[in-house]
C-alpha cells in the first residue's frame, strides 16, 4: 500500500508540470533522486513527466544543466536514471525501467566510457546525455551528429503533429531543401538539393529514397504521402547517399522513425480537428494512438489510426460542380515488439493507407480563379501497404539488425485527354508495384578509434504500367501500350571511420550492386512484338559507388567537412507511342564542402552551411513524345551547383527563430542528340527557396500554457520539364502558416491557419499532359483555418 502510494505521489507531483514544447529553455537541476529531478525538469521546461516505477524514482542522478528543449531534458534524465523516456501524448512523457540488458547488475560498477564513445539509444529514440550529442540513426552505425560528415535535418515528431497530422507537405514546409511536385496526394515526386528529374509518375525511380525505419517505402513508385502521426522524428539526409542506401538516393533520403511499443504502461492519446477552406469546402481530420502491454513486460502493441477528409476548392462549371477535388484518406499502422532475450528484440510492423481524390487540383491559368474548364472528372486512387519483420540485437560490442518486408502500392490516375472540339475523353493510367526487400547489417559504433558497418541487401521489385483511352460518351475504352519492369538487385556495402585525432575523423566506404533487369510491353501490336524482342530482353547492370570524407572539429561544437559520394538509378523500359524502348541507368557524383555549429537546444544559436557540385550523367527524365503521351529517356549529362544555409537563434527562453535558404543552378551541358534543341536545365527545382519560422512558449497560469509555431516560405521560379511542350514556368510565390495551442498536458485546444495571405500562386504548371499549351496552374490551397482538440489518457 505504501509502495503504491509512493508511486502515485511521484506521478502526481510530476503532473503539475506545464505543457511540453520543443522550445529551448535554461535547465538547472541539481544532483539527487530521479523523482525530484523529474519534478524540477517538468516545472522548468513545461512538460508532464510520470515515473511509473519506484525503483526508477529513487535512483540517484547527476546534475542536468544547459539550454535544451523539454524532450532533450527528459531523455537526459532517462539515461542518467537507467530508464526509458516514452512519449505519452503530444505533451508528456513517462519514465519506465530500461530493458534488463541495459542495466548493470546490482552493485556492479558500469565500465568507463571512452572519451568519444557514443551511447546506443533505444530504438526510435535520440539519446541525449551530458556531453553526448544527438545520434544520427540514418547513418546506419549510430554516428553522433558531431561525427557525421554531411547535412542532416531532424524534425521532432511532436512538432509535426501540432495542429493536426499531415503528410509530406509538413516536411516541405519546414525544410527549404526539400520540394515536391503537386499532382496530388499519393502521386507526387520528392526532390532534395536540386536533384530533380521529371513531373510524371513513370517507370523511373525517384531521386529521393523514402524509408520507414530501415526499409524503403517504395522502389519506383511515387511518394505514398503517409500521415506523419506518432513519430519520434523524421531524419533528412542530403545526398547522394549511395554507399549506404544505394539506388534512388541521388538527392538524399527521408527516414520516418516511429515511436515504438513499450510494455511499461497502457496509454491512449489523439486529436481531432475541423477546418474550412476559403473559396472551398470544409475538412475534418483525426488520429488516435494506443499503447498496450500484451505479455507482461515481454511484449507490447502500439496502434495508430488516421483519417481525414480534405475539402475541395477547384470548380468545374462544365460539370456543374464546385469544390470538386475533395481528398479522403484513411490509414494507420500497428507494431508489436517482443523482447526475445537480453539485448534481442523482434518487431512486427504493418502500415497501410488508402487515398481517394475525387478530382484534380489544377486550374486554368487564364480563366476565373480556381476554375478548370474540363468536362470529365480526373480523380485518382492510391492504396499502399507494407509489412516488416525486424530483428535487432547485440553481440558484445557489436550491433546487429535484419529487416525484411513486403510492399504493395497501387496508383490509378485519370487525365483529361479531350482534344479541342472532340467528345470528352479520359486517359487512365494504372501503376501497380510489388516489392520484397531484406537488409541485414552488422556494425560497431565509432568510439575513440574505429567504427564500421558492413551489410548486404536484396530487393525484388515488379512494376506494371497499363494505359487506356476512354470515350466518356460511349464508355468505350481502348487499350494503349503499357509496360512491365522487373528488377532483382543484390548489394553488399561497407563503411568505416578512423579517428586520426580527437578532432579529426576520416571515413571511407563502397557499395557494389548487381541488378538484373527484365520487362516487356503491355498491349503491343502483334506486328511489333518480334521487332521489340531485343529491346525487352533481360540485361544486367552493375554499379560501384565509392565514398570518402574528412571531418574536423575546429572549435568546440563546430565542425568542418569535405566529402565525395556517388549514387545511381537502374535503367528500365519506357513507353513511347505504340512501342517500348530502353532507358539506361543514370549516375551522379557529388563533391561537397560544409560546416556546422551547434544543434537545436544546445546553445543560443546553431547554423549549418554547405556548397556542393554534382556531375549527373545519363539523366533519366520525362518528356512528351510525338503522340502526345508522357515518356521517359536519358536526356544527356548535366551539372548541379547547390548552396544551403540553415540555422536558428534563441531570442530568450520563450522565443526561438529559425531560417533556411537554398540556391540551385543546373544545366544539361551535354544533351543527347534527340534532345539537343529541347533541354537547357534540370526541371522542377527553383533557383532560390527560403524559409523563416518561429517557436514560442508562454506559461499562462499553473500548468496552463500557450504554444505557437509559425512559418513563411518563398519558392522561386522553376521550369516544369523537358522540351518546349513542358517549358512553362512555375513557382515564385509565398506560403505561410500559424498554429497556436492553449492547454494543459492532458488536454489542449489548437487554432491554425495556412496560406494566411490567401495567395493563389502556381506550385506546379501541369495537370494533364494532354492539355499542353492550354496554360495550366496548380494553385495553393486557399486560406484554411482549423480548430482542433487533443487529449491524452
N, C-alpha and C positions, 0 to 999 in steps of 0.2 A: 504493500500500500504506500509506504513512504517512498519507495523507488519510483512508483508510477507518478506520485505527486511531484517528485523532483523533476521528472521529465516534463510534466505538464507546465510546471513553473518556468522551466528553462525555455520551453517553446513559447509560452505566453509572453515572457519578457521580450523575446526576440520579435514578436509580432507587433510590438509598439513602434516598430520601425516605419519609416516613410517609404513612399513609392520608389521602386527601383528605377534607375535610369542609366543610360550609357554615358552621361556627362561625367567628366573627371572632377574630383574634389580632393581636398587635402585630408588624408587619413593619418591619424596619430593614435595608435593603440598600444599601450604598454604590454609587456610580457605578463602572462597569467593563465587562468583557465580558459579553455576554448569557449565555454558558455559566456563568460564575462566579455571576452573579445568579440563574440558574435553580437552581443547587445550593443557594444560600443561601435562596431562597424555599421550595424543597422541604423543607429542614430546619425552617424556622420555621413553616410552615403545615401540614405533614404531608400532602404530596401527592407524586405522581410526575410529573416533567416530563422529557420526552425531546425533545432537539433533533436533528432529522434532517438538518440541512444545516450544514456547517462555516462557510459564509459568515454564516449567521444567528448561529451560536455565537460568532463573532469580532466581531460588531458591538458598538460602544460604546453603552451605555445610561446614562441618568441615574439618580440615586438613586431608590429606591422606599421611601417611609416612610409609615406611618399604620396605623390599625386597620382590618382588612379580612379577608374570608374568602379561602380559597385561590383560588377562581375569579377574584375580582377582582384578586388579585396576579398571577396568570398572565396575565390579559388586559392588565394594565398593561405587563407585561414584553413581551408580544407587540407592542403598539402601539409601544413605545419601540424595539424591535428591528426594526420594519417587517416583522412576521411575522404569522401567524395562529395562534391557540390553538384546537386541535381536541380535543374530548373523546375520550379513549381508555379506554373503560370507565367505570365509575361513580366511579373514584377516581384518575384520572390524566389528563394532557394531553400532547399533542405540539405543539411549535412548528415550523411549516413555513413556507417562504417565502410572503410575500404575493403576490397576483397582480401582474404587472409594472406594471399600470396604477396601482397604489397605491404604487409606489416612485419616488423621484426618480432621474433619470439619474445615472450615475456622475460624481461630482464636483460635481453640482448642489447648490445650496442650497435647501432647501424654503422656500416663501414663508411669511412670518409669519402666524400665525393671529390672527384678530380676537379682541378681548377676550372676546366672548360667542359665538364660533362653536362649532358642535357638530360633532365629527368623525363621519363616516358609518361605522358599523360594518359589517363583513362580514355578509351575510345570515345571520340566525339567531344573531348574537352581540350582547351588550350591551357596548359599548365603555366601557372604564374606563382613563383616563389621569390623570396627576397634575393635579388641579384641574378635571377634566371629569366631570360627573355621568352617571348612567345615562341611556340613550336609551330613550324610550317609543316603540317602533316602531308600536304600535297608534294613535298619533296621526296616522299616515299621512304625517308630514312630519318625522320624526326630531327631535321636540322632546325636550330634556333634561327630566329629572324636575323640576328646579328651575323650568322654564318651563311646566310642564303644569298648567293650571287645573282640577283635579279630583282625585278619589280613584282611585288606581291601586294594584293589588297585583301583585307579581311573584313567582311561585313557581318556584324553581330546579328544573330537570328532574331533576338527580341526587337531590335531596331527595325528589322524588315517587317515584323508583324504589326508594329504600331500603326493604328489607323486602318486595320484590315489587311488580311493576307492578299498578296498579289502574285504575279508570275515574274517572268524575266524582266519585264519593264521596270520593276523596282530596282534591279541591278543597274540597268542603263541610266536610271535617274540619279544614282549615287556615284557612278564612275564615268569620268569623261572619256576613258579609253575604250569603253565597251559600247557598241552600237548594234543596230538591228535593222533588217528590212521590216516592212509593215504591211505584209499581205493579210495578216490576221493571226489570232491565237492558234498555235499548233502548226503554223505554216511558215514561220519566219526563219531566216538565217541570221546567225550572230557573227560579229566581227570584233576583233581586238587589234589594236596597234596598227591600223592602216592596212591590214591584210584582208582584202575582200575580193570575192571572185564574181558574183553574179546575183541575179534577182529572183530566179525561179527555183522551184522545188524539182530538181532534176536528179540525174544519177550520180553526180559528184558528191564527195564528202564535203561537209562544212569545213571551214578553215579554223574553227574553234572546237576543241573537244569538250564535251559536257559529261560530267561524272556524278553519280550518286554514290557516296562513299568511294570505293575503289573501282567500281565498274562503270564503263561508259554507258550513257543513256541510249545512244544510237550510233550507227556507223555511217550510213549515207542517207539519213532522213533529217527532216527539219527539227528545229527546237520544239520539244513537246510542250513547253511553257507550263511546267509543273508548278503547283502552288508552293510558295516558299513558307510553308507553315511548320511549326515545331522543329526548327533547325537550330543547331548550336551556332553555326556560322556558314558563310559562303566564302571560299577561297578562290581568288582570281590570280592566276599566274600569267604574266605576259610572255609571249612566245618569241621564237619557236621553243617547243618543249619535246623535241623529237627523241632525245635519248631515253627519257623516262616514259613518255606517253605515245611515241610512235606516230602512226598515220593520223592525219586530221588535226594536228596541233600546230599548224603554221603560225597562227595568230596567238595561240595560248590555250589555256584550259580554264574551265569554270567547274568548281567542285562543290557540290552540296553536301554538307556534313550534318546528319540528323542527330537530334537528341536520342539517346539510347535508353532502353528499358532499364529499370532499377528495381531490384527485389526488396529494397528497404522501406518502401512506403506505397500507399494507394493514394492516387490523386486524380483530379479531373479539372480541366480548365478550357476556356474557349471564349469566343467573341462572336457577335452578330452585328450587322450594320445594314442601314438602308441609305440609298443615295438618290440624287436626282441630277440629271444632266440637262443643262440649259439647251434649248432648241431640240431636246430629245426626250427620252423616257426614263422611268425610274429603274433603280437597280436594287438588288439585295444580295448579301453575302453572309457566310457563316463558316466557322471552323470549330472543331472540338477535339480535344486530346485526352486520352485516358491512359494511366499507368497502373498496372495491376500485377502484384506478385502472384505467381501461379503454382510454384512448387517450393514453398518455404522461402529460403533465401538463395535457392539454386537457380531459379528461373523467373523471368518476368515478361510481361507483354505490354507493348505500347502501341496504341492505335490512334490514328489521326484521320478525321473525316472532313472534307472540304466540299462546299457547294457555293455556286454564285450564278446569278443571272444579271448580266450587264446590259443595261438598256441601250437601244439603238439611237442613232442621231442622223442617219442618212435617209433622205426621202427619194422615192421613185414615182413621180407623178404619172408616168405611162402605165404603171401597175395600179395606180390609185392607192398607194400605200406610203405611210410615213414611218420614220424610225425603223427602217427595215433590218438593220444589222444587229439585232439582239444576239448575244452570245451566252449560252448556258454551259456551265462546267460542273462536273461532279467527279470527285476522286478521293484519294486518300492512300494511306499505307498502314501496314501492320508489321511489327517487328517483335520477334521473340529472341531473347538472349538466355542461353543456358551456360552455367558455369560447369564445365566438364571436370576440371581438376584445378588445383592451384596454378594460376598463370595461363590457363587454357579456356577459351570461350568459343561457343558456336552461336552465330546469328542467322536466323531465318528471316528474310525480308521480302515483302510483297508490296508493290506500289502500282497504282493504276489511275488513269484519268481519262475521261471522255469529254470532248469539247464539240459543241454543236453551234455553228454560226449560221443564222438564218439567211444572211445575205452579206455582200461585200461591204467594205468600209471605205471605198474610194468614191470620188465625186468628179464632176466635170469642172475643169479649170475655169472656163469662161461662162459657165452657166450660173444660175442662182446658187448662193452658198449652200453647202451640204446637200446638194441635189445631184442625182445621176439620171440622165435620160436613157434608160435601158428598159426593155420590155420583158426581161427574164430575171428570175431570181438566181443569184450566184452564191448559193450557200456552200458550206464546207463542213465536213465531219472528220474529227481526229480521235482515234482511240489508241491509247498507249497502255502497255502493261509490262512489268518486269518482275522477275523473281530472282532472289540471290540466296546463296548458301556460302557463308563466310566462316573460316576457321582462323582464329588468332591465338598465338601463344608465344612463350619464351623458352629458349633453350640456353640456360646460363645467361651470358651477357648478350645473346643474340635474340632477335625478334623474327617471328615468322607469321606470314599471312597468306592465305589462299582464298580467292574469291571466284565463285562460279555462278554464272547467271544466264537466264534466257529472257529475251526481249522480243516483244511483238509490237509493231507500230503500223497502223493503217491510216492513210490520209485520202479522203475523197474531196476533190476540188471541182467547182463548176465556174466556167468563164463565159462571158458573153462573146459569142463568135458571129453575131449578126452582121452581115455585110450591108452597107447603105442601100436602102430600097428593097432588100430581101426580107423574107419572113424571119421571125425570131429563131435563133439557133444557139444551142449551147455546146461548148466544148467541155467534156467531162474527162477528168484525169484521175486515175486511182494509183496510188503509190503504196504498196504493201511490202513491209520488210520484216524479216525474222533474223535474229542474231543469237548465237550461242558463244559465250566467251568465258575464258578462265585466265586468271593471272595469279601466279604464285611467286612470292619473293622472300628472301632472307636478307636481313640487314643488321648492321651494328651501328648505333648512333655515334656521331662524331664526339669523341671525348677530348682528351688533352693531346692526342696524337693522330689517330687514324679513325675514319668512319667509312663505311661502304654499303652498297646494296647490289645484289645480283638477283635476277628474276627471269622468268620465262612466261610467255602468254600464247594462247591460241584463240583465234577468232574465226568463226564461220558465219558469214552473212549472206543472205539471199534477198534480192530486191526484184519486185515485179512491177513494171510501169505499164499500165494499159490506158488506152485513149479511145474516145469515140465522139462523134458529132451527132447531135440530136436535133431534129426539126421539131420545134415546140408546137407547131400547128397540127402535124400529123403524128407526132410521138414516134416517128421512125428514127432509129439510131443506126448509124453507120460506123463500123469499127475502123480505127485508124491505126497505123503502125505503132507498136509499143516495143518494149524491150525487157529482157531479164538480165540481171547482172548477179554473178556469184563470186565470192572470194573466200579463200581459205588462207589465213595468214598465221604464220608461225614465227615467233620472235624470241630472241634472247638478248638481254641487255645487262649492263653493269656500270656503276659509277662509284668513284671513290674520292675521298678528300684527305689531304695530308696537311696537318697544322705545322707549317715550317717554323713559325714563331708564334708566340702568344697572340700576336695581332695580324698574322698572315696565313691565309688558307688557300692551298692550291687544289683544284678539283678537275678531274677528267673523267670522261666516260664514253661509251659507244653502244650502239644498238645495231643489230643485224636482223633484217626482216626478209622473209621469203614469202611472196604472195602468189598463189595460183588463181588466175582469173579465168572465168568461164561465163558464157551467156549465149543468148540467142534472141532473134527478133520475135515479136508477137504480131500475129495477123499480117504477115508479109505476103505479098502476092506470090503464088506458086512459081511464076516465071522468074522471080528474082531470088528465090531461096538458094538455088545452086550457085549463082554468082556471088552470093554472100557467105558461102561456106568457109572461105579462108578468113573473112573478116571476123566471123563469130567463133572461130576455133579457139580452144583454150590456149593460154600462154602463161609464162611465169615471169614475174618481176622481182628483183631484189633491191634492197636499199641498205646502205651502210651509213649510219648517222653518228659521226663523232662530235664531241663537245669538250670544251675546256674553259676554265675561268680562274681568275685570281682575285681574291678579296683581301683588303687590308683595313684594319681598324685604325684610322689615322688619329682619332681623338676619342675620348670616352663616348660610347654610344653613337659613333659616327663612322660609317664605312664607305669606302670607295671600291669599285669592282670593274673589271673588264671581263667579257665573256664572249665565246663563239659557240653557236649552236645551229643545228640543221633540223629540217623536218621535210615531210613529203606527203603526197596523197597518191594512192594507186590509180591506175587507169581503169577503163571500162568500155562499155558500149553505150552510144547515144543514138537517138532517133534523129534522122534528117529527112524530112519529106516521107516518101514511101519506103525508105530503106533504113538500115542501121549501119553505123560505122564506128571505128575505134577512136578513142582518145587515150593518150599516154599519161603516165604518171607525171606530176609536177614536183618541183623540189625547191626549197628555199634555204638560204644560208644567211645568217644574221651575225653581225659584229655589233656589240653594244658596250657603251661606257655609262656607268651610273654611279649615283651617290645617294646615301640615305642617312638621316639623322633622327634618332629617337623613334618612338612609336606612340600611338594614341594612348593617352592616360599615363604616360611615364615621364612627363615633363611639361613645361609651359608651351612647347611647340614641337612639331615634328614636320619633316619635309623629306621628299624623295624625288629624284630627278634622273632622267636618262636620255641618251641620244643613241639611236640605232640606225644602221644601214642594212637593208635586206636585198640580196640578189635573188630574184624569183624567176626560175626557168621553166619553160613549157607550161605557162599559166593556163589552168583549166578555167573556162568562163563560158557563160551562156550568151547566145545571140539569137536573132530572129532569122530563120532560114528563108529561102526564096518562096516557100509555100506558105509563109506566114506563121509557122509554128516555132515555139521555142526549142532550141537545140544546144548542144554542148560541144566545145572543141578546144584544142590547145591553140591559143591565140598568139603566142610568142614569149619573149623574155623581157623582163622589166626590172625596175628597181623601186624601192620604197625607202624614203627617209622619214623618220619619226622622232619627235622630241616630246617628252612629257614632264610635267611638273605638278606635284600634288603635295598638300600639306595642311596642317591645322594649327590653330593658335588658341590657347586657353586665356580668354579675357579675364575671367575670375572664376571662382568656384561654381558659379551658376551658368556661365555662358561660354560656349566653345564655337569658334568659327572654323570652317574648312573650305578649301578651294582646290580646283584642279583644272589644268589646261592640257590639250593635246594638239600638236601640229603635225600634219602629214603632207608629204609631197611624193607623188608617184608618177611614173610614166612607163609605157611599154616602148622601149627604145629599139627592140629587135622584133617587130611583129612578123608573124607568118605571112607568106606572100598573099594568101587569100584574104587576110585582114589588114593589109598594109595601108589601105585608104580608110579604114574604119576604126582604128584603135589609136588612142593618144594617151590615155591614162587608165589606171586601175579604178573600177567603178565603186560607187556606194560608200566612199569614205570622204568625209568633209575635210577640207584643208585645216579647219580650226574648230575645235569644240572647247567649251569652258563650262565650269560649274562653280557656284557659290552655295554654301549651306551653313546652317547653324543648329545647335542643340542648346536647349535652355531648361533649367530646372529651378523651381522656387517652392519652398515649403510655405503652405498657407496657414495651417494650424494643426497641431498634433501630428497625426500620420497622414493628413490630407496634403497633397502636393499637386502642383501644376507642372506639366511637362509639355514642351513644344519642340517641334522639328520643322525646318523649312528649307527649301532649295530653289535655285534658279539656274536653269541650264540654257546654254546657247549652242545650237547646232548649225554649223556653217554650210556653205553650198557644196554640193557634190553632183556627180554625173550618174544617171540611172544605170547605164550599162554600156555594152559594146556596140559600136556602129551607129549610123545616123538614125536608125529606127528607135534606138534607145538613148538618144542624145539629150533628152530633156534634163534640165537642171532641177534639183530638189534641195531641201534644207533652207537655211537662212531664216531661222525662227527661234523664238524664246519660249521655253516651257517653265512652269513653276508649280509649287505645291506647298501646303502648310497643314500640319496636323497638331492638334492640341489635345492633351488628356488631363482631366481633373479627376482625382480619385484616391482611393486607398489601395494597399497591396492586394486586397481580396476582391475589389470591385472598382471599376472606373468607367467614365464616360468620355468618349472621344468625339472631336469635331474635326473634319478635314475638308479641304478644298484643293482641287487640282486645276491646272490651267487658269490661274487666278485672273489673268488679263483677258481670258476668252479669245486667245489667238487661234486663227484658223490654220495658217501655215501650210506646209507641204512636206510631210515626213517621207513620202515615197511616191515617185511620179509614175506609178504603174498600178493598174487594177486588173486589166486583161491584156494579154499580148496581142489580141486580135483587134484592138482599138488604137493601134499605133497612129499617131498623127491627130488624134482626137483630143489631146490635151487633158490628161488625167492627173489628179492630185489625190493624195491621201491626207486629209486634214487631221489635226489633233482632235482628240475627244474634247468637245466644248467644256466650258467651266462646269465642274461637277462638285457637288457638296455631299458629304456623307456624315451621318450621325451613327455612332457605334457604342456598344456596351461590351465590357469584358468582365469575366469573373473567374475565380479560382477557388477550388474546394480541397 
